[in-house]
């Protein structure tokens, strides 16, 4: 088990939940690398099941910048909700309809007991859209 904050090896893989949002463009990634080179890593990379749950681009940027990445284990009970919350609030995302439905499906699979309204709130989508996706699953 990892200490609360630890240096990370350079060979981690992304957790599938970390890949639910669009990848950075080349320009966005270059900006992140430049920022980490100049200012270091500020937010910890969150790990779950031995993989990067949140901070995949940050992790890769640290490696490219030659900065030792630091992370901590995710200790919550709802990793899908955590990833949604962290990414939807931190990044200005314009998801396509298909991407929103994929996100809803992922959260439903991880949290089938949540109501359509709860999942809608997590994914910033309408509860009726969640209901349609739930029905198709």
FITORZA-765585 format. One record per residue: z, x, y of N, C-alpha, C in turn; residue in one letter. Coordinates in Angstrom, 1 decimal. Each point is the difference from the previous one (the first is absolute). Example, Ala and Ser with C-alpha at 12.3 -4.5 7.8 and 13.67 -1.06 7.14 Angstrom:
BEGIN
7.8|13.2|-5.7|0.0|-0.9|1.2|0.0|0.9|1.2|A
-0.7|-0.4|1.1|0.0|0.9|1.1|0.8|-0.8|1.1|S
This chain:
BEGIN
0.0|0.8|-1.2|0.0|-0.8|1.2|0.0|0.9|1.2|X
-0.7|-0.4|1.1|-0.1|0.7|1.2|1.2|-0.2|0.9|X
0.4|1.1|0.7|1.0|-0.2|1.0|-0.5|-0.9|1.1|X
0.8|-0.5|0.9|-0.4|-0.9|1.0|-1.2|0.5|0.8|X
-0.1|1.2|0.4|-1.1|0.6|0.6|-0.3|1.3|-0.7|X
-1.2|0.2|-0.4|-0.3|1.2|-0.7|-1.5|0.5|0.3|X
-0.2|1.3|-0.2|-1.4|0.5|0.1|-0.8|-0.5|-1.2|X
-1.2|-0.3|0.3|-0.9|-0.6|-1.0|-1.0|1.0|-0.6|X
-0.3|-0.1|-1.3|-1.0|0.9|-0.5|-1.4|-0.4|0.6|X
-1.0|0.8|-0.2|-1.3|-0.3|0.5|-0.9|-0.7|-1.0|X
0.5|-0.5|-1.0|-0.8|-0.6|-1.1|0.3|-1.5|-0.3|X
0.6|-0.7|1.0|0.4|-1.4|-0.3|-1.3|-0.8|0.1|X
0.1|-1.2|-0.6|-1.0|-1.0|0.0|0.4|-1.2|0.8|X
-0.9|-0.8|0.5|0.4|-1.2|0.7|0.4|-1.1|-1.0|X
1.0|-0.8|0.3|0.4|-1.2|-0.8|-1.1|-1.0|0.3|X
-0.4|-0.8|-1.0|-1.0|-1.0|0.3|0.3|-0.9|1.2|X
1.2|-0.3|0.3|0.3|-0.8|1.1|-0.3|0.7|1.3|X
0.0|1.3|0.0|-0.3|0.8|1.2|-1.5|-0.1|0.4|X
-0.8|-0.5|-0.9|-1.4|0.0|0.2|-0.6|-1.4|0.4|X
0.9|-0.9|0.3|-0.4|-1.3|0.3|-0.6|-0.2|1.4|X
0.2|1.0|0.8|-0.5|-0.1|1.4|-1.2|1.0|0.1|X
-0.8|-0.2|1.0|-1.2|0.8|0.1|0.4|1.5|0.3|X
-0.8|0.9|-0.5|0.3|1.4|0.2|-0.3|0.3|1.5|X
0.6|1.1|0.5|-0.3|0.5|1.3|-1.4|0.4|0.1|X
-0.6|-0.2|1.2|-1.3|0.6|0.3|0.2|1.5|0.1|X
-1.1|0.7|0.0|0.0|1.5|0.1|0.7|0.4|1.3|X
-0.3|-0.8|1.1|0.6|0.3|1.3|1.5|-0.3|0.0|X
0.4|-1.1|-0.6|1.4|-0.3|0.0|0.8|1.0|-0.8|X
-0.6|0.5|-1.1|0.6|1.0|-0.8|0.1|1.3|0.8|X
-1.1|0.4|0.6|0.1|1.2|0.8|1.0|0.0|1.1|X
0.1|-1.2|0.6|1.1|-0.2|1.1|1.4|0.2|-0.6|X
0.2|-0.6|-1.2|1.3|0.1|-0.7|0.3|1.5|-0.3|X
-1.0|0.7|-0.6|0.2|1.4|-0.3|0.3|0.8|1.2|X
-0.7|-0.2|1.1|0.3|0.7|1.3|1.4|-0.3|0.5|X
0.4|-1.3|-0.1|1.4|-0.3|0.5|1.0|0.6|-0.9|X
-0.1|0.0|-1.3|0.9|0.6|-0.9|0.1|1.5|0.2|X
-1.2|0.6|0.2|-0.1|1.5|0.3|0.8|0.3|1.3|X
-0.1|-0.8|1.0|0.6|0.2|1.3|1.5|-0.4|0.0|X
0.3|-1.1|-0.7|1.4|-0.6|0.2|0.8|-0.1|-1.3|X
-0.6|0.3|-1.1|0.7|-0.1|-1.3|0.0|-1.4|-0.5|X
0.6|-0.2|-1.1|0.1|-1.4|-0.7|1.2|-0.7|0.5|X
-0.1|-1.2|0.5|1.1|-0.7|0.6|0.5|-1.0|-1.0|X
-0.8|-0.8|-0.6|0.4|-1.1|-0.9|0.0|0.6|-1.4|X
1.0|-0.4|-0.9|0.0|0.5|-1.3|-1.1|-0.7|-0.9|X
-0.4|0.6|-1.0|-1.0|-0.5|-0.9|0.9|-0.7|-1.1|X
-0.3|-1.3|-0.3|0.8|-0.7|-0.9|-0.6|0.1|-1.4|X
0.9|0.3|-1.0|-0.5|0.1|-1.4|0.6|-1.1|-0.8|X
-0.9|-0.4|-1.0|0.4|-1.0|-1.0|-0.7|0.2|-1.3|X
0.8|0.0|-1.0|-0.6|0.3|-1.4|-0.7|1.3|0.0|X
0.5|1.0|0.7|-0.6|1.4|0.0|-1.3|0.1|0.8|X
-0.3|-1.0|0.8|-1.2|0.0|0.8|0.2|-0.3|1.4|X
-0.9|0.3|0.9|0.1|-0.3|1.4|-0.2|-1.5|0.2|X
1.1|-0.7|0.4|-0.1|-1.5|0.3|-0.4|-0.2|1.4|X
0.5|0.7|1.0|-0.4|-0.1|1.4|-0.1|1.3|0.6|X
-1.1|0.3|0.7|-0.2|1.3|0.7|-1.0|0.8|-0.7|X
-0.9|-0.6|-0.7|-1.1|0.8|-0.8|-0.8|0.8|1.0|X
-0.4|-0.6|1.1|-0.8|0.8|1.0|0.9|1.1|0.6|X
1.2|-0.3|0.3|0.9|1.0|0.6|0.2|1.1|-1.0|X
0.2|-0.3|-1.3|0.2|1.0|-1.0|-1.3|1.0|-0.1|X
-1.2|-0.7|0.0|-1.2|0.8|-0.1|-0.2|0.9|1.3|X
0.4|-0.6|1.1|-0.1|0.7|1.3|0.9|1.2|0.1|X
1.2|-0.1|-0.6|1.0|1.1|-0.1|-0.6|1.1|-0.8|X
-0.6|-0.3|-1.1|-0.6|1.0|-0.9|-1.1|0.7|0.8|X
-0.9|-0.8|0.6|-1.1|0.7|0.8|0.5|0.8|1.1|X
1.1|-0.4|0.7|0.5|0.7|1.1|0.9|1.2|-0.4|X
0.3|0.1|-1.3|0.8|1.1|-0.4|1.5|-0.2|0.3|X
0.4|-1.3|0.2|1.4|-0.4|0.3|0.6|-0.5|-1.3|X
1.1|0.5|-0.4|0.7|-0.5|-1.2|0.4|-1.5|0.2|X
-0.5|-0.9|-0.8|0.3|-1.4|0.1|1.4|-0.3|-0.5|X
0.6|-0.9|0.7|1.4|-0.5|-0.4|-0.1|-1.5|-0.4|X
0.8|-0.3|-1.0|0.0|-1.4|-0.3|1.4|-0.4|-0.6|X
0.1|-1.3|-0.3|1.2|-0.6|-0.6|-0.4|-1.1|-0.9|X
0.9|-0.3|-1.0|-0.3|-1.1|-0.9|0.1|-1.3|0.6|X
-0.9|-0.9|-0.3|0.2|-1.4|0.4|1.1|-0.6|-0.9|X
1.0|-0.7|0.7|1.1|-0.5|-0.8|0.1|-1.5|0.1|X
-1.0|-0.7|0.7|0.1|-1.4|0.1|-0.4|-0.7|-1.3|X
-0.1|-1.3|0.1|-0.3|-0.8|-1.2|-1.4|-0.6|0.0|X
-0.8|0.2|1.1|-1.2|-0.7|0.1|-1.0|1.0|0.6|X
-0.6|0.9|-0.8|-0.9|1.0|0.6|-1.3|-0.6|0.6|X
-0.5|-1.0|-0.5|-1.2|-0.6|0.6|0.3|-0.5|1.4|X
1.1|-0.7|0.1|0.4|-0.5|1.4|0.2|1.1|0.9|X
0.6|1.1|-0.5|0.3|1.2|0.9|-1.4|0.6|0.5|X
-0.9|0.1|-0.9|-1.3|0.6|0.4|-0.7|-0.9|1.0|X
0.0|-1.3|-0.3|-0.6|-0.9|1.0|0.7|0.1|1.4|X
1.3|-0.1|0.0|0.7|0.1|1.2|-0.3|1.3|0.8|X
0.1|1.1|-0.7|-0.1|1.3|0.6|-1.4|0.1|0.6|X
-1.0|-0.4|-0.7|-1.4|0.2|0.4|-0.5|-1.0|1.0|X
0.4|-1.2|-0.1|-0.5|-1.1|0.9|0.7|0.2|1.3|X
1.2|0.6|0.1|0.7|0.1|1.3|-0.3|1.4|0.6|X
-0.3|1.0|-0.8|-0.3|1.3|0.6|-1.4|0.2|0.3|X
-0.9|-0.6|-0.7|-1.5|0.3|0.2|-0.6|-1.3|0.6|X
-0.9|0.2|0.9|-0.8|-1.2|0.5|-1.1|-0.2|-1.0|X
0.1|-1.0|-0.9|-0.9|-0.2|-1.1|-0.8|-1.2|0.3|X
-1.3|0.1|-0.2|-0.9|-1.2|0.0|-0.6|-0.1|-1.4|X
0.8|-0.7|-0.9|-0.5|-0.2|-1.3|-1.0|-1.0|-0.2|X
-1.0|0.2|-0.8|-1.0|-1.0|-0.3|0.7|-1.1|-0.8|X
-0.7|-1.1|-0.2|0.5|-1.1|-0.8|0.2|0.4|-1.4|X
-0.9|0.8|-0.6|0.1|0.5|-1.3|1.3|0.9|-0.2|X
0.2|0.9|1.0|1.1|0.9|0.0|1.3|-0.8|0.1|X
0.1|-1.0|0.8|1.2|-0.8|0.1|0.3|-0.7|-1.3|X
-1.1|-0.5|-0.7|0.2|-0.6|-1.3|0.5|1.0|-1.0|X
-0.5|1.2|0.0|0.4|1.0|-0.9|1.5|0.3|0.2|X
0.4|0.1|1.3|1.4|0.3|0.4|0.9|-1.1|-0.5|X
-0.4|-1.3|0.2|0.7|-1.1|-0.5|0.2|0.0|-1.5|X
-1.1|0.3|-0.7|0.0|0.1|-1.5|1.0|1.1|-0.4|X
0.0|1.1|0.6|0.9|1.1|-0.4|1.5|-0.4|0.2|X
0.3|-0.6|1.2|1.3|-0.4|0.2|0.4|-1.2|-1.0|X
-0.9|-0.9|-0.3|0.3|-1.0|-0.9|0.4|0.5|-1.4|X
-0.8|1.0|-0.4|0.2|0.6|-1.3|1.4|0.7|-0.1|X
0.3|0.7|1.1|1.3|0.7|0.1|1.2|-0.9|0.2|X
-0.2|-1.2|0.6|1.0|-0.9|0.4|-0.3|-1.4|-0.2|X
-0.3|-0.4|-1.3|-0.5|-1.4|-0.2|1.1|-1.1|0.3|X
1.2|0.4|0.2|1.0|-1.0|0.3|0.1|-0.3|1.5|X
-0.6|0.8|0.8|0.0|-0.3|1.5|-0.9|-1.3|0.2|X
0.4|-0.7|1.0|-0.7|-1.2|0.4|-1.3|0.4|0.7|X
-0.9|-0.9|0.1|-1.3|0.2|0.8|0.3|0.4|1.4|X
1.0|-0.7|0.6|0.4|0.3|1.4|0.6|1.4|0.2|X
0.8|0.4|-1.0|0.6|1.4|0.1|-1.1|1.0|-0.2|X
-0.9|-0.2|-0.9|-1.1|1.0|-0.2|-1.0|0.0|1.3|X
-0.2|-1.2|0.5|-0.8|-0.1|1.2|0.6|0.8|1.2|X
1.3|-0.1|0.1|0.7|0.7|1.0|-0.1|1.5|-0.2|X
0.2|0.5|-1.2|-0.1|1.4|-0.3|-1.4|0.6|0.2|X
-1.0|-0.8|-0.3|-1.4|0.5|0.1|-0.7|-0.5|1.3|X
0.7|-0.7|0.8|-0.5|-0.5|1.3|-1.3|-0.9|-0.3|X
0.2|-0.8|-1.0|-1.1|-1.0|-0.3|0.6|-1.4|-0.1|X
-0.9|-1.0|0.0|0.5|-1.4|-0.1|0.5|-0.3|-1.4|X
1.0|-0.8|-0.1|0.6|-0.3|-1.3|-1.0|-0.8|-0.9|X
-0.9|-0.7|0.6|-1.0|-0.8|-0.8|-1.0|1.0|-0.6|X
-0.3|1.1|0.7|-0.9|1.0|-0.6|0.7|0.7|-1.2|X
1.3|0.2|0.2|0.8|0.5|-1.1|0.0|-0.9|-1.2|X
0.1|-1.3|0.3|-0.1|-1.0|-1.1|-1.3|0.0|-0.8|X
-1.1|0.1|0.8|-1.3|0.1|-0.7|-0.1|1.3|-0.9|X
0.5|1.1|0.5|0.0|1.2|-0.7|0.9|-0.1|-1.3|X
1.1|-0.6|0.2|1.0|-0.2|-1.1|-0.7|-0.9|-1.1|X
-0.7|-1.0|0.4|-0.7|-0.9|-0.9|-1.1|0.8|-0.8|X
-0.7|0.9|0.7|-1.0|0.7|-0.7|0.5|1.1|-0.9|X
1.2|0.4|0.2|0.6|1.0|-0.9|0.5|-0.7|-1.3|X
